[in-house]
């Protein structure tokens, strides 16, 4: 299992537009990705391709989240998703 941490850069956190962009990116992958706040236990991780899960996560600007994935290409996929989360998606 691959795991990466990312700091939420979007000014409004992982809500509305940033959550939609991130969920779409995860949905294009051929592997399952989970997301959780760094302070939450791993078993509380949510489906990162679900916009509702992302918005209910409550991740704010500056919060650290943990992404986990398993399978071929997991490291590369997580690296690209970390880059996306560490970009202010509200500014684009």
C-alpha positions, 0 to 999 in steps of 0.5 A: 500500500502506497501512502502520501501526505498532502497539505490542502492549498485551496483557500476554501479547503476541499469544498465545492470546486476543489473537491469536484476537480480532485474527485474527477482526477481520482475517478480517471485512475484505474486504482482506488484511492482513499483520503483521511485527515492526518489526525483520523485513524486509517480505518476512517478513510473515505473514497477519494473519488466521491465528491460527497465524501471529500466535502464531508471530510471537512479538510480546510486550508492548511490541513494535512490529509493522507492519501492511500492506494494500492496497485500498479501505478499507485506511487505515481498516481498519489504523487500527481494527486498530492500536486493537485491538492497542494495547488490552490484550485480556487485560483484557477 
